[in-house]
Amino acid sequence: MASSLHNLLSKIIKNGTLTVRGSGGEQHYGGGGGRTVTIRFTDEAAERQLVRDPQLQLGELYMNGRLRIEEGDIYELLALIKDNTLSEGLTFSMVLNGVRRMIVSQFRNRVPINRNRRNVSHHYDLDEKLFSLFLDEDWQYSCAYFNPPGISLDEAQIAKKRHIVAKLLAEPGQKALEIGSGWGGMAMYLSESSRVDVTGITLSTEQLKISRERAAKRGLANSVRFELQDYYYLPADKSYDRIVSVGMFEHVGRLNYNRFFNKVNDVLADDGVMVLHSIGQPYPAIYNNPWIEKYIFPGGYIPAISEVVPAIEKAGLLVSDIEILPMHYAYTLRHWRERFMANKERAVALYDERFVRMWEFYLAGSEMAFTHESFFIFQMQIVKQRTAVPDNRDYIYEREAELRAFERSRMPLDKIAV
């Protein structure tokens, strides 16, 4: 084994047991009492690469099959590393890479280029069959709401839609806008449950095609429409009574928060209500995770609430409610990863083994962010006038009861309207 890797792991792994099989035979690290993971390197160069830049190379080496898990899985390895303190094991090259990424991040923040369409296409225009391997029946690609605990993924995604729509206080005849409409599930639920006219906008051509097909099959073409549209170019002379955005704000980028909420202020009716559902992190990040930036979500950024609220205030909007969901995305990601790996052979047939390892690493690393790094989901209700919503939260639970009754009579998602 490369001596640099041996020295690093000796400093880092104190709790649990990590067995490493590599060029120098088998080495054991840690004092036991926690997770047990065994990994193997296929070549000595991989060992040296990991030490130079673990933030990027751990995922790349796993994707490329040069780091293999022989006991446990990739989530257990990531969690074992996070169970231990990393600061003592920092090397000069790690610090140098961190400084370099910080400089690049600061430069990008000051020289913005609108790559929204390209960035969205990188992830969301993948083969639709891929997402069918692990999502629920409504293709909800955002955090589910496991209330009550222990419900299935499908039930939790319905609960998420129910909870958000209850906070919107939508009324029949209103006009609603969904910013980042995915595969159309939220827009269709909102329209059918509350009898509102919904416009969903997306930058994904694949999602647009599927959304339109689904709405047409359910007989909703006159009340739910989807457009290939960047939020920034929404016409200011058209207003909406309700705005919802679920899992899209993470793609806005912190430089554009003022721009985003100024646009919300332009298109939200004076007595309107918006619900923003987003991943959050406990403090502003100096730079993005380099592996996620390169392979999964280029241009994305997970906000801290402290970065979001000032932009809302500057836009002249009011925050009327904030709810924090600490662990629900961890549960969601665990379901996704288990379902994806259960369909591993089908995923390999769509792409290849390397892609499957990349996607597994993405799901595992994302789950770990919620279990070990205090990431969370926030749902923020935003208004222009304080009187647009009640002064207590009872209405949410009363409306949820009404929506449960609607769900019992709703046409199943796999049925087609006659």
Buried (B, 14 or more C-beta within 10 A) or exposed (E): BBEBBBEBBEBBBBBBBBBBBBBBEEBEBBEEEBBBBBBBBBEBEBBBBBBBBBBBBBBBBBBBEBBBBEBBBBBBBBBBBBBBEEEEBBBEEBEEBBEEBEEBBEEBEEEEEEEBEEBBBBBBBBEBEBBEBBBBBBBBBBBBBBBEEEBEBBBBBBBBBBBBBBBBBBEEEBBBBBBBBBBBBBBBBBBBBBEBBBBBBBBBBBBBBBBBEBBEBBBBEEBBBBEEBBBEEBEEEEBBBBBBBBBBBBBBBBEBBBBBBBBBBBBBBEEBBBBBBBBBBEEEBEBBBBBBBEBBBBBBBBBBBEBBBEBBEEBEBBBBBBBEBEBBBBBBBBBBBEBBBEBBEBBEEBBEEEBBBBBBBBBBBBBBBBBBEEBBBBBBBBBBEEEBBEEEBEBBEEBBEBBEEBBEEBEEBEEEEE
